[in-house]
Amino acid sequence: MVWVAVGSAVIGLGLALAVLRLRADRLPAARLVLTTGVVGALFGAFVTRTALGDPGVATTLFGAGTVAVALLSLLLRPHRVRRSAPA
C-alpha cells in the first residue's frame, strides 16, 4: 500500500512537471501545479482502490494518473489571442 502511494505521488509529480514544461505560459504558479499533480494522483489512487477494492498496482496507478491529468487540465487558462490595435 505504501509503495502504491509513493508510486502515485511520483506519477503525479512527473505529470505536473511535464505540463509545466509544455504549457507554462497558460498555467498559474508552479507551486500550485506541482501540488495539484501530487494531490490529484494520491486522490485518484484512493478513489480507485475504494471503488474497485484491490484492483492491483497497475490499475491503481492508472486511476491515479487519470485523476491527476483531469485536475491538472482544470488549471489551464484559455489561450489569449493578441490583437493589434486598429490603424
C-alpha positions as CSV (number, residue, x, y, z in Angstrom):
1,M,0.0,0.0,0.0
2,V,2.8,2.4,0.8
3,W,4.5,1.7,-2.5
4,V,1.4,2.4,-4.4
5,A,1.1,5.8,-2.6
6,V,4.7,6.6,-3.4
7,G,4.3,5.5,-7.0
8,S,1.2,7.5,-7.5
9,A,2.8,10.6,-6.0
10,V,5.8,10.2,-8.4
11,I,3.4,9.8,-11.3
12,G,1.5,13.0,-10.2
13,L,4.8,14.9,-9.9
14,G,6.0,13.7,-13.2
15,L,2.8,14.7,-14.9
16,A,2.9,18.1,-13.3
17,L,6.5,18.7,-14.4
18,A,5.6,17.7,-17.9
19,V,2.6,20.0,-18.1
20,L,4.7,22.8,-16.6
21,R,7.3,22.3,-19.3
22,L,4.8,22.2,-22.2
23,R,2.3,24.8,-21.1
24,A,4.0,27.1,-18.6
25,D,2.5,30.2,-20.2
26,R,-1.1,29.0,-19.6
27,L,-0.7,27.8,-16.0
28,P,-0.7,29.5,-12.6
29,A,2.3,29.4,-10.2
30,A,4.5,26.3,-10.5
31,R,4.0,25.5,-6.8
32,L,0.2,25.2,-7.3
33,V,0.7,23.0,-10.4
34,L,3.1,20.6,-8.6
35,T,0.9,20.4,-5.6
36,T,-2.2,19.7,-7.7
37,G,-0.4,16.9,-9.6
38,V,0.7,15.1,-6.5
39,V,-2.5,15.5,-4.5
40,G,-4.6,14.6,-7.6
41,A,-2.6,11.4,-8.1
42,L,-3.0,10.4,-4.4
43,F,-6.7,11.2,-4.5
44,G,-7.0,9.1,-7.7
45,A,-5.3,6.2,-6.1
46,F,-7.6,6.4,-3.1
47,V,-10.7,6.6,-5.3
48,T,-9.6,3.7,-7.5
49,R,-8.8,1.5,-4.5
50,T,-12.1,2.5,-2.8
51,A,-14.2,1.9,-5.8
52,L,-12.6,-1.3,-7.1
53,G,-11.4,-2.9,-3.9
54,D,-7.9,-4.2,-4.5
55,P,-7.6,-4.0,-8.3
56,G,-3.8,-4.4,-8.5
57,V,-0.9,-2.0,-8.7
58,A,-1.2,-1.2,-12.4
59,T,-4.9,-0.4,-12.3
60,T,-4.4,1.8,-9.2
61,L,-1.6,3.7,-10.8
62,F,-3.6,4.2,-14.0
63,G,-6.5,5.6,-11.9
64,A,-4.1,7.9,-10.1
65,G,-2.7,9.2,-13.4
66,T,-6.1,9.7,-14.8
67,V,-7.4,11.8,-11.9
68,A,-4.1,13.8,-11.8
69,V,-4.4,14.7,-15.5
70,A,-8.0,15.7,-15.1
71,L,-7.2,18.0,-12.2
72,L,-4.2,19.5,-14.0
73,S,-6.3,20.2,-17.0
74,L,-8.6,22.3,-14.8
75,L,-5.7,24.7,-14.1
76,L,-5.2,25.6,-17.8
77,R,-6.1,29.1,-18.7
78,P,-7.6,29.9,-22.1
79,H,-5.2,30.9,-24.8
80,R,-5.2,34.6,-25.3
81,V,-5.1,35.9,-28.9
82,R,-3.2,39.2,-29.1
83,R,-5.0,41.6,-31.4
84,S,-3.3,44.6,-32.9
85,A,-4.8,48.0,-32.5
86,P,-6.8,49.2,-35.5
87,A,-4.9,51.8,-37.5
